[in-house]
Amino acid sequence: MRTTLNIDDELLEKASQLTNITEKTALIRRALEALIALESSKRLARLGGTEKALQKIPRRRVK
């Protein structure tokens, strides 16, 4: 999908320097993937073991 974006030049340059990604499309894709991973982990952390309907999980520990 083609999209037109207005991105701060300094922000784009700093991200490019930190990641060594020079292609803008690849840089934006990497940024979106990182944002998705971050927000997904935050959502998972907010659950904090609160799944009350979860059945006890059997463990395979050898004694």
C-alpha contacts under 8 A as a table, 3 or more apart, distances in Angstrom:
res1	aa1	res2	aa2	distance
7	I	11	L	7.38
7	I	12	L	6.89
8	D	11	L	5.27
8	D	12	L	6.30
9	D	12	L	5.14
9	D	13	E	6.07
10	E	13	E	5.06
10	E	14	K	6.04
11	L	14	K	5.22
11	L	15	A	6.20
12	L	15	A	5.23
12	L	16	S	6.12
13	E	16	S	5.01
13	E	17	Q	6.16
14	K	17	Q	5.12
14	K	18	L	6.19
15	A	18	L	5.19
15	A	19	T	6.13
15	A	27	L	7.62
16	S	19	T	5.35
16	S	20	N	5.40
16	S	21	I	5.15
16	S	22	T	5.79
16	S	27	L	6.92
17	Q	20	N	5.24
17	Q	21	I	7.32
21	I	24	K	7.73
21	I	26	A	6.98
21	I	27	L	5.88
22	T	26	A	7.85
22	T	27	L	7.14
23	E	26	A	5.44
23	E	27	L	6.20
24	K	27	L	4.99
24	K	28	I	6.15
25	T	28	I	5.28
25	T	29	R	6.14
26	A	29	R	5.04
26	A	30	R	6.08
27	L	30	R	5.14
27	L	31	A	6.17
28	I	31	A	4.99
28	I	32	L	6.18
29	R	32	L	5.17
29	R	33	E	6.20
30	R	33	E	5.08
30	R	34	A	6.15
31	A	34	A	5.10
31	A	35	L	6.15
32	L	35	L	5.01
32	L	36	I	6.13
33	E	36	I	5.15
33	E	37	A	6.21
34	A	37	A	5.11
34	A	38	L	6.10
35	L	38	L	5.10
35	L	39	E	6.11
36	I	39	E	5.30
36	I	40	S	5.94
37	A	40	S	5.14
37	A	41	S	6.16
38	L	41	S	5.29
38	L	42	K	6.29
39	E	42	K	5.01
39	E	43	R	6.18
40	S	43	R	5.10
40	S	44	L	6.21
41	S	44	L	5.00
41	S	45	A	6.05
42	K	45	A	5.05
42	K	46	R	6.20
43	R	46	R	5.18
43	R	47	L	6.75
44	L	47	L	5.38
44	L	48	G	7.17
45	A	48	G	5.29
47	L	50	T	5.49
47	L	51	E	7.39
51	E	54	L	5.65
